[in-house]
Amino acid sequence: MIKIRSQATGHRPQVRYGRRIAFFLLLTVSTLILSSCGYTTRSSISNKYRTIYVAPFINKIDITKEMNAENKYKIYRPSLETDVTVSVTNKFLFDGNLKPVREDTADLTLKGEVVDFARDPLRYSDNDDVQEYRVNVRVNMTLWDNRANMLLWQESNFTGYADYFTSFYPVASERKDESVAVTQALDDLARRVVERAVEEW
């Protein structure tokens, strides 16, 4: 008796091969589509400017003012201007679009002054105790083209902030120390400064 072998099994390797080709074609097309979107982590500013000097920020906060209803939420932090300078410089290093360098070799110079440092109440308890504050750090700043000795832009009251809950907030796990909020506000300010510097003007 002669057994006839099914021809169907002979097509299975070809089917697998065809599926592999289809998969690689799909992968290639997807890669081409994504690459054509023009997305990049580098800013277009880096085509013209590559380095920046962050001048030490100047503290312009008047701490000699008498306490009154308008400024009762002012807070004081020694060497705040140094903390702002360090935070901004580190954020430029992390971002990578503009490399912080010495003033005499920089394409750009960022100059700034700290003009306000305060905590604003956001939420009160039934007993009028402040449950939540917002820490604000405000600066004025200018960006200069060193080669052309030209002012490129200036910003006033540029703000970084962070919120925190006090001991009067009922959920203990969500409370935060003020010093932590200040650090976060400085980081938020530095991020905003760098974004402003590397965006199209």
ChimeraX attribute file (.defattr): number of C-alpha atoms within 10 A of each C-alpha:
attribute: neighborCount
match mode: 1-to-1
recipient: residues
	/A:1	3
	/A:2	4
	/A:3	5
	/A:4	6
	/A:5	8
	/A:6	7
	/A:7	8
	/A:8	7
	/A:9	8
	/A:10	10
	/A:11	9
	/A:12	11
	/A:13	10
	/A:14	10
	/A:15	11
	/A:16	11
	/A:17	11
	/A:18	11
	/A:19	12
	/A:20	12
	/A:21	12
	/A:22	12
	/A:23	11
	/A:24	11
	/A:25	12
	/A:26	12
	/A:27	12
	/A:28	11
	/A:29	11
	/A:30	12
	/A:31	11
	/A:32	11
	/A:33	11
	/A:34	10
	/A:35	11
	/A:36	9
	/A:37	8
	/A:38	7
	/A:39	8
	/A:40	8
	/A:41	8
	/A:42	13
	/A:43	16
	/A:44	13
	/A:45	15
	/A:46	15
	/A:47	9
	/A:48	8
	/A:49	16
	/A:50	16
	/A:51	21
	/A:52	26
	/A:53	23
	/A:54	22
	/A:55	15
	/A:56	17
	/A:57	22
	/A:58	19
	/A:59	17
	/A:60	14
	/A:61	17
	/A:62	9
	/A:63	10
	/A:64	6
	/A:65	8
	/A:66	8
	/A:67	11
	/A:68	8
	/A:69	6
	/A:70	7
	/A:71	12
	/A:72	12
	/A:73	16
	/A:74	16
	/A:75	13
	/A:76	12
	/A:77	10
	/A:78	7
	/A:79	10
	/A:80	18
	/A:81	21
	/A:82	14
	/A:83	17
	/A:84	26
	/A:85	22
	/A:86	17
	/A:87	19
	/A:88	25
	/A:89	22
	/A:90	16
	/A:91	22
	/A:92	24
	/A:93	14
	/A:94	13
	/A:95	17
	/A:96	15
	/A:97	23
	/A:98	25
	/A:99	20
	/A:100	23
	/A:101	17
	/A:102	14
	/A:103	16
	/A:104	9
	/A:105	13
	/A:106	20
	/A:107	22
	/A:108	28
	/A:109	23
	/A:110	21
	/A:111	18
	/A:112	24
	/A:113	22
	/A:114	22
	/A:115	18
	/A:116	20
	/A:117	22
	/A:118	19
	/A:119	22
	/A:120	16
	/A:121	17
	/A:122	13
	/A:123	15
	/A:124	14
	/A:125	12
	/A:126	7
	/A:127	7
	/A:128	9
	/A:129	14
	/A:130	18
	/A:131	19
	/A:132	22
	/A:133	21
	/A:134	20
	/A:135	27
	/A:136	25
	/A:137	24
	/A:138	21
	/A:139	25
	/A:140	19
	/A:141	18
	/A:142	16
	/A:143	21
	/A:144	19
	/A:145	17
	/A:146	17
	/A:147	10
	/A:148	9
	/A:149	10
	/A:150	11
	/A:151	13
	/A:152	12
	/A:153	14
	/A:154	14
	/A:155	13
	/A:156	13
	/A:157	14
	/A:158	18
	/A:159	21
	/A:160	22
	/A:161	21
	/A:162	21
	/A:163	21
	/A:164	22
	/A:165	24
	/A:166	20
	/A:167	15
	/A:168	16
	/A:169	18
	/A:170	12
	/A:171	10
	/A:172	11
	/A:173	8
	/A:174	11
	/A:175	16
	/A:176	15
	/A:177	11
	/A:178	18
	/A:179	12
	/A:180	12
	/A:181	20
	/A:182	24
	/A:183	17
	/A:184	17
	/A:185	23
	/A:186	26
	/A:187	21
	/A:188	20
	/A:189	25
	/A:190	23
	/A:191	20
	/A:192	16
	/A:193	21
	/A:194	20
	/A:195	16
	/A:196	14
	/A:197	22
	/A:198	18
	/A:199	11
	/A:200	9
	/A:201	8
